[in-house]
Amino acid sequence: MKAAAYLKYARITPRKVQVVLDLIRKKDVGEAMAILKNTPKRASEYLIKLLGSAVANAENNFGMDTSKLYVAECYVTPGPTLKRYRPRARGSAARILKRTSHVTLVVAEKE
């Protein structure tokens, strides 16, 4: 049995989220939460809430035992990119890409 939580349109680049997700993949929920709380990256703020949400979904919607949960899968995909422009030399403009992310985090019970 698996329970998932999704974060859509997060205003952070997928590349920055991927670095933090690689730290918690296949870890126990308690260990993953400890890693996230001690990781000085902006992505860890989003992922702490997301992991908490996935655990709550597992407990309340599927009746799973929270002490047996682990991060079964976690991945990030790019969301829509916001295009912005910045003035540059001689009347030209430079495009700035403000990227967004869709994060999926799935927890499952150990057998």
Secondary structure, DSSP 8 states (H G I E B T S, - for coil): -EEEEEEEEESS-HHHHHHHHHHHTT-BHHHHHHHHHT--SHHHHHHHHHHHHHHHHHHHHH---GGGEEEEEEEEEE---EEEEEE-GGG-EEEEEE--EEEEEEEEE--
